[in-house]
């Protein structure tokens, strides 16, 4: 049972550590702003510093870390600890407990305005990592109470890939409408999926009975498996990896537009990551678990509470099956915003709706922001987000774009409770966006308030 505890805790904590940032959506000048909407453009062209040029980490879900960890005698323990009662441990959990990661690390990036200072193009290469996890309440009830029942629809899905994208945006309708398109070539590095449709646990006199029906797919170049010669089954530890090249290829597009409804009122809409990766069956190991297992290891607590099974998830074996070519859609997002500028474009008030399509659900967020740009090279943003009817988050953002550097930082981790390692404790979303670049060329003419008479030449 101890290994089960460690597996579950590691999964939850690893997911929480990693986590698009709504605070950065209206942040003028950011070189990563076009990632939210390809119709957007920074104030100047740029060359990004590798890795530091653009990193975006986002965690979203319907539970927070304080649903998993509890303070006891000056330290944090998991909800499975004996000092945490079943009522306290399970009272704040949902029927389906969801955690998801979006990670984007810019490897190479540069962009430039054309001669009219309005059309903008850019090219970038980035590393992407996505993960979805679903842990049903019935799983925690089994682990905490030793409660028999049917544990269904739980699992983990993750994928990593390289993305090379070319973006172009241009004006129409006398500059009131801007259209942006980004085409992206994708090279899949690795993916993994473990999902259980059935995990039935029943107590029969002095032993437990478990019936499972699940699937596992692991894809990476050079992946092989060495099944047990006696049983013909394999575990995760039996997999071997020797990656030398991508294990799949794909294509995606981002589509976006901005429209000036009034001189100071702009609406924007974008759909990002519309595409797929086709993963090679030659690089895939697939397995099916349809086992019925019995075990007698049961621990009876001293307080006379329900017995707890001494059960290890590593006991579950997979029978290897023939792999197939698998096409997987990317995790698409919709961003819809509106911003009203006041005081001669020194203050903007924005409202953003975001929908993210995950493996197990669709998450909806609504963010309001106030954006201060007293001078054209400086933007300070504050935001407040409503998170899928499950909480809220306060965000802060800063962008500096003088003549020699383009620096931006946005996060919602500054005002929330967190651990000394800056892991958020009390909120179910965490976002960090950071970038450093070198400005190129003359400034954009897209914003009339920023265009000086000498710049029009």
C-alpha positions in Angstrom: 0.0 0.0 0.0 2.9 2.3 0.6 3.9 2.2 -3.0 0.3 3.1 -4.0 0.5 6.1 -1.7 3.8 7.2 -3.2 2.5 6.8 -6.8 -0.6 8.8 -6.1 1.2 11.6 -4.2 3.9 11.8 -6.9 1.3 12.1 -9.6 -0.6 14.9 -7.9 2.5 16.8 -6.8 4.3 16.6 -10.1 1.2 17.8 -11.9 0.8 20.7 -9.5 4.4 21.8 -10.0 4.1 22.4 -13.8 0.9 24.4 -14.9 -1.9 30.2 -21.9 -2.0 32.9 -19.2 -5.1 35.2 -19.3 -3.2 38.0 -17.6 -0.9 38.3 -20.6 -3.7 38.5 -23.2 -4.1 42.3 -23.1 -0.4 43.0 -22.2 0.8 45.3 -25.0 4.2 44.7 -26.4 4.6 41.1 -25.3 6.3 39.0 -28.1 4.2 36.0 -26.9 0.9 37.8 -27.3 0.4 36.4 -30.8 0.3 32.9 -29.3 -3.1 33.8 -27.8 -4.3 35.4 -31.0 -2.3 35.4 -34.3 -3.9 38.7 -35.2 -2.0 40.4 -32.3 1.5 41.8 -32.8 4.1 43.3 -30.5 5.1 47.0 -30.6 8.3 46.2 -32.5 10.0 43.3 -34.3 12.2 41.1 -32.1 14.7 38.3 -31.7 14.0 36.1 -28.7 16.7 34.8 -26.4 16.5 31.0 -26.6 14.4 29.5 -23.8 14.3 32.8 -22.0 12.6 34.3 -25.0 9.2 32.8 -24.1 8.2 30.3 -21.4 4.5 29.7 -20.5 3.5 27.3 -17.8 -0.2 26.8 -17.0 -1.9 24.5 -14.5 -5.7 24.2 -14.4 -8.1 21.8 -12.7 -11.0 21.7 -10.3 -9.0 20.9 -7.1 -6.2 22.7 -5.4 -3.2 21.5 -3.4 -4.9 22.1 -0.1 -7.4 19.4 -1.1 -4.6 16.9 -1.1 -2.2 18.2 1.6 -3.1 18.9 5.2 -1.1 20.7 7.9 -0.3 18.4 10.9 2.2 19.4 13.7 4.1 21.9 11.5 4.3 19.7 8.5 2.2 18.8 5.5 0.8 15.3 5.1 -1.3 13.8 2.3 -5.0 13.1 2.6 -4.1 9.4 3.0 -2.3 10.0 6.3 -3.9 8.4 9.3 -4.1 11.7 11.1 -6.5 13.0 8.5 -10.1 11.7 8.9 -12.0 10.3 6.0 -14.6 13.1 6.3 -11.9 15.8 6.2 -10.0 14.1 3.4 -12.9 13.3 1.1 -15.2 16.3 1.9 -13.7 18.7 -0.6 -13.1 16.4 -3.4 -15.2 16.3 -6.6 -16.8 13.3 -8.3 -14.1 13.7 -11.0 -10.9 15.4 -9.8 -9.2 17.0 -12.9 -5.7 18.3 -13.3 -4.2 19.6 -16.6 -0.9 21.0 -17.7 0.0 23.3 -20.7 3.7 24.0 -21.0 5.4 26.0 -23.9 9.1 26.7 -24.0 10.4 28.9 -26.9 13.6 27.6 -28.4 13.9 30.0 -31.3 11.8 33.1 -32.2 12.0 36.2 -34.3 9.5 38.6 -36.0 9.4 41.8 -38.0 7.0 44.4 -39.4 6.9 45.0 -43.1 7.6 48.4 -44.7 4.1 49.7 -43.9 4.7 49.0 -40.1 1.3 47.2 -40.0 1.7 43.8 -41.6 3.6 41.5 -39.2 5.3 38.1 -39.6 7.1 35.9 -37.2 8.7 32.4 -37.0 9.2 30.4 -33.9 10.2 26.9 -32.7 8.9 25.7 -29.3 8.7 22.7 -27.1 5.2 21.8 -26.0 4.1 19.5 -23.2 0.5 18.7 -22.3 -1.0 16.4 -19.6 -4.5 15.5 -18.5 -5.3 13.6 -15.3 -8.6 12.4 -14.0 -8.9 10.9 -10.5 -12.5 9.9 -9.5 -13.7 10.3 -5.9 -14.3 6.5 -5.8 -10.5 6.0 -6.1 -9.8 8.1 -3.0 -12.6 6.3 -1.2 -11.0 3.0 -1.9 -7.5 4.2 -0.9 -8.7 6.1 2.2 -11.5 3.9 3.6 -10.8 0.6 2.0 -14.3 0.9 0.5 -15.3 -1.5 -2.1 -17.0 -0.3 -5.3 -16.6 0.4 -8.9 -13.8 2.8 -9.8 -14.3 3.9 -13.4 -12.9 6.4 -15.9 -9.6 7.3 -14.4 -6.3 7.8 -16.0 -3.5 10.0 -17.3 -2.7 11.2 -20.8 0.4 13.2 -21.7 2.2 14.2 -24.9 5.3 16.2 -25.9 6.2 17.6 -29.3 8.2 20.2 -31.2 6.3 23.0 -32.9 7.6 25.1 -35.8 5.2 27.9 -36.7 5.0 30.8 -39.2 2.6 33.6 -38.4 1.3 36.5 -40.6 -1.2 39.2 -39.8 -2.5 42.1 -41.9 -5.1 44.8 -41.9 -8.4 45.1 -43.8 -11.3 47.6 -43.9 -9.1 50.7 -43.4 -7.2 49.1 -40.6 -10.3 48.4 -38.5 -10.0 44.6 -39.0 -6.8 42.6 -38.6 -6.6 38.9 -39.6 -3.9 36.6 -38.4 -3.0 33.0 -39.4 -0.3 30.7 -38.0 0.6 27.4 -39.7 2.5 24.9 -37.5 4.5 21.9 -38.4 4.6 19.4 -35.5 7.1 16.7 -34.7 5.9 14.3 -32.0 8.5 13.3 -29.4 6.6 11.0 -27.0 3.1 10.3 -25.7 1.6 8.1 -23.1 -2.0 7.2 -22.1 -3.2 4.9 -19.3 -7.0 4.7 -18.9 -9.3 2.4 -16.9 -12.9 1.9 -17.9 -13.4 -0.6 -15.1 -11.7 -1.1 -11.7 -14.1 -3.0 -9.5 -13.0 -3.8 -6.0 -15.0 -6.1 -3.7 -14.3 -7.6 -0.2 -15.0 -11.3 0.0 -14.6 -12.7 3.6 -10.8 -12.5 4.2 -9.7 -11.4 0.7 -10.2 -8.7 -1.8 -11.2 -9.3 -5.4 -10.3 -6.9 -8.2 -11.6 -6.9 -11.8 -9.9 -4.5 -14.2 -10.4 -3.4 -17.8 -7.8 -0.8 -19.0 -5.6 0.2 -21.8 -2.0 1.5 -22.1 -0.4 3.2 -25.1 3.2 4.4 -25.0 4.8 6.0 -28.1 8.4 7.1 -28.5 11.0 6.3 -31.1 12.9 3.1 -30.2 10.3 1.9 -27.7 10.4 -1.9 -27.0 9.0 -4.1 -24.3 10.2 -7.3 -22.8 7.2 -9.2 -21.5 7.5 -11.8 -18.8 8.3 -15.1 -20.6 6.1 -17.1 -18.2 2.9 -15.0 -18.1 3.3 -13.0 -21.4 2.4 -9.8 -19.6 4.4 -6.7 -19.0 4.6 -3.7 -16.6 5.8 -0.2 -17.1 9.2 -1.2 -15.8 9.5 -3.6 -18.7 9.6 -0.8 -21.3 12.8 0.3 -22.9 13.4 3.6 -24.7 16.1 4.6 -27.2 14.8 7.7 -29.0 16.7 9.0 -32.0 14.0 10.8 -34.1 10.4 11.9 -33.8 7.7 9.3 -33.3 5.0 11.2 -35.2 4.2 14.2 -37.4 1.3 16.5 -37.7 0.0 20.0 -38.6 -2.0 22.7 -36.9 -3.3 26.2 -37.4 -4.1 29.2 -35.3 -6.8 31.6 -36.6 -7.5 35.0 -35.1 -9.0 38.4 -35.8 -9.4 41.8 -34.1 -12.0 44.4 -35.0 -12.3 48.0 -33.9 -16.0 48.4 -33.1 -15.4 52.0 -32.1 -12.1 54.0 -32.1 -11.5 53.0 -28.5 -13.3 49.6 -28.4 -11.7 46.5 -29.9 -13.1 42.9 -30.0 -10.9 39.9 -30.6 -11.5 36.2 -31.3 -9.1 33.3 -31.8 -9.0 29.6 -32.1 -5.6 28.0 -31.5 -4.1 24.5 -31.9 -6.5 23.3 -34.5 -4.6 20.2 -35.7 -3.4 16.7 -35.0 -0.3 14.5 -34.7 -0.2 11.1 -36.4 1.8 8.8 -34.1 3.6 5.8 -35.7 2.6 2.3 -34.7 6.2 1.2 -35.2 7.1 3.4 -32.2 4.1 2.4 -30.1 3.7 -0.3 -27.4 0.1 -1.1 -26.6 -1.4 -3.2 -23.8 -4.7 -4.3 -22.4 -5.5 -5.2 -18.8 -8.5 -7.4 -18.3 -7.5 -9.2 -15.1 -9.3 -10.6 -12.1 -7.1 -10.7 -9.1 -7.5 -11.7 -5.5 -5.2 -10.8 -2.6 -5.4 -11.2 1.2 -3.3 -8.4 2.5 -5.6 -6.4 4.7 -4.6 -4.1 7.5 -7.1 -3.6 10.4 -6.4 -0.2 12.1 -6.2 0.0 15.9 -9.2 2.3 16.1 -11.5 -0.3 14.6 -12.2 1.6 11.4 -12.7 0.0 8.0 -10.0 -2.4 6.9 -7.4 -1.0 4.4 -6.2 -3.3 1.6 -2.4 -3.8 1.3 -2.7 -3.5 -2.4 -0.1 -2.3 -4.9 -1.1 -0.9 -8.3 2.1 -2.4 -9.8 0.4 -5.8 -9.4 -1.6 -4.9 -12.5 -0.2 -6.5 -15.7 -0.8 -5.7 -19.3 -1.1 -8.1 -22.2 0.6 -6.7 -25.3 -1.6 -6.2 -28.3 -0.9 -5.1 -31.8 -0.3 -1.3 -32.1 -2.1 0.9 -34.5 -1.3 4.3 -36.2 -3.0 6.8 -34.0 -4.0 10.3 -34.9 -4.5 12.6 -31.9 -6.1 16.0 -32.0 -4.3 18.8 -30.1 -5.8 20.4 -27.1 -7.6 23.4 -28.8 -8.5 26.7 -27.2 -10.9 29.5 -27.9 -10.1 33.1 -26.7 -12.7 35.8 -27.1 -11.9 39.3 -25.7 -13.1 42.9 -25.7 -11.0 45.9 -24.5 -12.0 49.6 -24.1 -9.3 52.2 -24.0 -9.6 55.5 -22.1 -7.5 58.5 -21.3 -5.8 58.6 -24.7 -4.8 55.0 -24.7 -3.2 55.1 -21.3 -5.7 52.8 -19.6 -7.4 49.8 -21.0 -10.3 47.7 -19.5 -10.5 44.2 -20.8 -12.7 41.1 -20.5 -11.6 37.7 -21.8 -13.4 34.4 -22.1 -11.3 31.3 -22.6 -12.3 27.7 -23.3 -9.8 24.8 -23.3 -10.7 21.4 -24.6 -9.0 18.7 -22.6 -9.0 14.9 -22.8 -11.6 14.5 -20.0 -13.5 17.8 -20.0 -13.7 21.4 -21.3 -12.6 24.2 -18.9 -14.2 27.7 -19.1 -12.6 30.8 -17.5 -13.6 34.5 -17.5 -11.0 37.1 -16.8 -11.3 40.9 -16.2 -8.2 43.1 -16.5 -7.1 46.7 -16.1 -4.1 47.6 -18.3 -2.0 50.7 -17.7 0.3 52.0 -20.4 1.2 55.6 -19.6 4.0 55.4 -22.2 4.2 53.2 -25.2 7.1 51.1 -24.0 5.6 50.3 -20.6 2.5 48.2 -19.7 1.3 47.1 -16.2 -1.6 44.7 -16.0 -3.8 43.5 -13.2 -6.4 40.8 -13.6 -9.0 38.8 -11.8 -10.2 35.4 -13.1 -13.2 33.3 -12.4 -12.1 29.7 -12.8 -14.8 27.3 -14.1 -17.1 27.9 -11.1 -14.4 26.5 -8.8 -12.5 29.6 -7.5 -10.7 32.7 -8.6 -7.2 34.0 -9.1 -5.5 37.4 -9.1 -2.9 38.1 -11.7 -0.2 40.7 -12.3 1.8 41.4 -15.5 4.6 43.7 -16.6 6.0 44.5 -20.1 9.0 46.7 -20.8 10.0 47.5 -24.4 12.5 50.4 -24.5 14.9 50.6 -27.4 17.3 47.8 -26.2 15.2 45.1 -24.6 11.7 43.5 -24.6 11.0 42.0 -21.2 7.6 40.6 -20.0 6.4 38.7 -17.0 2.9 37.7 -15.9 1.7 35.4 -13.1 -1.1 34.8 -10.7 1.1 33.3 -8.0 2.2 36.5 -6.2 -0.9 36.9 -3.9 -2.0 33.3 -3.4 -0.8 31.1 -0.6 2.1 28.9 -1.7 4.8 26.7 -0.4 8.4 27.9 0.0 9.0 26.3 -3.4 6.3 28.6 -4.9 3.8 25.8 -5.4 0.3 27.3 -5.2 -1.7 25.8 -2.3 -5.1 27.4 -2.3 -6.0 27.9 -6.0 -6.7 25.4 -8.7 -5.0 27.4 -11.5 -1.4 28.6 -11.7 0.1 30.6 -14.6 3.6 32.0 -15.3 4.6 33.7 -18.5 8.1 35.0 -19.0 10.1 36.3 -22.0 13.2 38.3 -22.9 13.9 39.5 -26.4 15.9 42.1 -28.4 13.8 44.7 -30.3 14.2 45.0 -34.0 13.2 47.8 -36.4 10.9 50.7 -36.0 7.7 50.7 -34.0 4.3 49.4 -35.1 1.8 51.9 -36.7 -1.2 49.8 -35.6 -2.0 52.0 -32.6 -2.7 55.5 -33.7 -1.9 57.0 -30.3 1.7 55.7 -30.5 2.5 57.0 -33.9 4.5 60.2 -33.9 4.7 62.5 -36.9 8.3 61.6 -37.6 7.5 57.9 -37.5 5.0 58.3 -40.5 7.8 58.8 -43.0 
